């Protein structure tokens, strides 16, 4: 039995009884959730690196044979088509000053006065949040044209020194497998 399987077994099945009802026993505790999230993070990072590498190799292989797509086949059935997408070229302004002068000379009514981005950042970094009001500290003015956005909290996985290596070692040794870590998530992803 793998480390992960042991961690995911309800407490009752591990032979421990601590008065937790059956519904609560099946839920992962914080340490188990943290472990699962750490393992998934490692797998996702590795998958992203592999996907980026495979995309580069695929593009090179397409170029070598002069193709723009290939079919992905599983057990004789086409499961996907992988294509090289050629995005449309888009125009880009090289000189903002030259563009403004040209537009001003041809369509003066299209020119808009604005605040430099660096000074805008300075003002936004300087204002203080006092009871939801933006106060400029130098003058004490309430700047009613500025408001404070609230941000939702988020979860971050930060591996300790050697943490990634420990998980990789468990994957390499076979005591932990990506399929075991991903099994429930994969089932949820396909709606089962």
N, C-alpha and C positions, 0 to 999 in steps of 0.2 A: 504494500500500500504506500502511495507516495505521500510526501510531506503535505501537499496541498489537500489530498483526499482526507488525511487525518484532521487537518484544520477545519475542513468544511463539514465534517460529520457532526450532527447534533450532539450536544453534551450527553444526552441519555444514551446514545449508541456507543459512546466511548467508555461506557461503564461508570460514568460519574453521575450522581444524582444530587442535585442541589435545589430541588423544589421548583425548577423552571417548568412551566407547562409546555405541552408538545408544540404549540404554535411558536412560542418564544425560542424553544430549543433549536428549531430549524434555521433561525436567523444567525448571520455572522455577527460576531462582536466587533468592536472597533479595531482590534489588532488584526483580526482575520480580514476585515475590509481593507485595512491599510496594506496588508500583505498582498491581497488580490489586486489592489490598485497599483502597487509597485510592480508586480509581475506583468500586469497588462501594459503599464507604461514602458517597461523594457521591451516587450513584444512589439508595441506600436512604434517605438523608436527604431527598432531593428527592421520592422516592416517598411517604414518610410525610407530608410536608407536602402533597403533592397529594392523597393519600387523605383526610387530615383536611379539607382544603378541599372536596373533592368530596362527602364525607359531609354537611358542613354544607349545601351547595347542594342535595343530594339530599333531605335532610330538609325543606328549605324548599319545594322543588318538590312533594314529596308533600303537604305541608300545603296548598299552593295549590290542588291538584286534589282533595283529600280522599281520597287513597289511602294505603295502608300498605305497598305493595310495587310493584315493577316488574320485568319480565323483561329480562335482558340477551341480546341476539341478535347472532350473528355469522353472516353469510352465510345468513340466513333460519333458522338453527337456534338454539333457546334454549340458552344456555350457562350461565346462572346466574339466580337470583332474588335481588334485593336488597330487603331488608325493613327496616322501622323496627320494632325490638323495643321493646316497652313492658315494662320490668322491673317486677316486683312491688314495691310499697312495703314497706319494712322499718322496724321500730321502732328507735328510737335513744334511749338514756338521756341526758337533759338535765342531771340533777343526780345525780351518783354518791352524794353524801351522803344525799340524800332516798331514793334506792333502798335504800341500806344500812340506814337507819333503818326503812324500811317492811318490808324482809325480816326484819330483826332482831326486829321486833315480831310478825311472823307466823310465821316459820320460823327461829328463832335458830340451829338446827343447820346452817343453810346458810351461815353467816358464816365466812369463812376469814381468818386473820391473814396479812398479807403485808408485804413491804418496799416502801417508796416507790420508784417507778421511777427517780427522780433519784439516790437513794442507791445503788440497785442498780448504776446506771451508774458512779457514783463508785467503788464497790468493784471492779467489773470492770475499770475503767481503772487502778486502783491496784495490783492484784496483779501480781506478777512471775512470769515463767515460769522456774523453776529445775529443769532436768532433767525437764520435763513436769509439775512440781508447781506449784500456785498458792500463792505465798507472799505474805502480807500484810506489806509492808515495815515498818510501824510497830511490829508486835509480833513479827514473824518466824514467825508461826503458819503452818502448812500448812493450807490450806483445801481439804480433800478433797471438798467439795461443789461445787467449781468445777474445770472442766477447760478446756483450750485447744483450740479447733477449728482444724484446718488448713484453709487455703483454697487452692483450685487457682489456679495462675497463669492470667492471661487476656491476650488481645491487645487493645491499644488503638490506634486510629488517631487521631493528632493532627496535623492539617494545619499546616504551616509558614505564616507570613504569606504570603499570595498563592497558596498551594497550591491551595485550592479554586477560586480565580479562574482559575488556569492550566488546571486540568482543565475548568472550564466553558468557557474559551476554546477548548480543543481540541474539545470537543463542539460548540460553536457553529460553529467553522470547518470541521467535518466531518473533521478528521484523526483523530478518535476518535468512535466511536458507542457508545451504550449497548448496542445489540444485539451488537456485537463483544465488549464487555466481559462481557456476560451469557451469551453463546452456550453455553459449556461448562456453566455452572451451570444454565441452563435445561434443557439436555439431561439433566443428572444428575437434575434435579428431576422430570422425566417418565419417568425410568428408562431412558434410552437410552445 
